[in-house]
Amino acid sequence: MEADVTVDARGLQCPMPVIKVSQAMKNMTSGQTLAIVATDRGALSDIPAWAGDMGHSVKEQFDQNNEYHFVLEKG
């Protein structure tokens, strides 16, 4: 899935992946998509929980080569 914005959070530990995603979302408009790649296993629960709390939706989520990929849509 193509995304409007991409955040590379590889090598960052909690809470930095969520902070990076939050910062990127501030500059986006409703309906745009954000792709995230993280290596912190905590992102598996943290990013979807944050997205739900903030009114955004998870469009895609998968693991590949010990990396966690997400595509969020800004609410």
GICOR-V577848 format. One record per helix or strand. SS is the DSSP state (H for helix, E for strand). FROM is the first residue (numbers start at 1). TO is the last residue. Records with the same first field share a line. If there is no record, write none. Layout:
SS: FROM-TO  FROM-TO
This chain:
E: 5-9  33-38  57-64  67-73
H: 16-26  43-54
